Amino acid sequence: MTRPARRRHAQSDAKHVRDLATTAAAEAVERKGSDVSLLDLRGLTTATDWFVLVSGESDIQVRSIAERIEERLAKEFDARPWHVEGLKQTRWVLLDYVDFVVHVFHREARAFYDLDRLWADAPLQRFGAEAEGGGARN
């Protein structure tokens, strides 16, 4: 199966994609996800525009966060992921919406793969409790 081509966005489409990614991050916070971050990858890669990174404390919480994000985006925006990976293992669940990707990690898996460091050049917005202590980097 070939990954769909990403669209070059008109300004309104780019805002819509950011709204989707921001809604995913907000849902992760509502589901008690921790260290919720939105990374702006535009200008750094052509693979996708945004990463949403979320940590969970248990396999059940990781699965719950991922499933609720998927449900909310479908309900509010009629958006469905092109590909979902990891729901059975629940150490790292990936929801690929092509123009943005949601990564829900078990805390140890997030530390191991360290996407935060790999994409450290990306502007970052934090959500939840972490946002209150200085929520962005540029």
C-alpha positions, 0 to 999 in steps of 0.5 A, a space after each residue: 500500500 502506497 502512502 498518499 501524497 501530501 498536499 501542498 496546503 493553501 493557507 486555510 488547509 494548513 490552518 485546518 491541519 494544525 487545528 486537527 493536530 492541536 485537537 489531537 493534543 488537547 484530547 491527549 491531555 483530557 485522557 491524562 496523557 503527559 508530556 504532550 507536545 506539538 512539533 512543527 516539522 514544516 521546513 524540516 521534512 517533506 514527510 509530514 507537517 506536524 508530530 503530536 507526541 504523547 506519553 502514557 503510564 500503562 499499556 491501557 492508557 496508551 491504547 485509550 489515548 490513541 483510540 480516543 484521539 482517533 474517535 474525536 477527530 473522526 467525530 469532529 472533523 470526519 478525519 480518519 488516519 491513513 494508517 494505524 500501527 501498534 494498537 496491539 502492542 501498545 508500547 508506541 501507537 502511531 496514528 498517521 493522518 499523512 499531514 500530521 502524525 500522532 505518536 502515543 508512547 509508553 514512557 520508556 518507549 518514548 525515552 528510548 526512541 527520543 523523537 524529542 531530541 531527534 527533532 529538537 530543531 522543530 518549534 514546539 508547543 507544549 500542552 497540559 501541565 507542562 505548558 504552564 511552565 513555559 510551553 514553547 521553543 523556537 
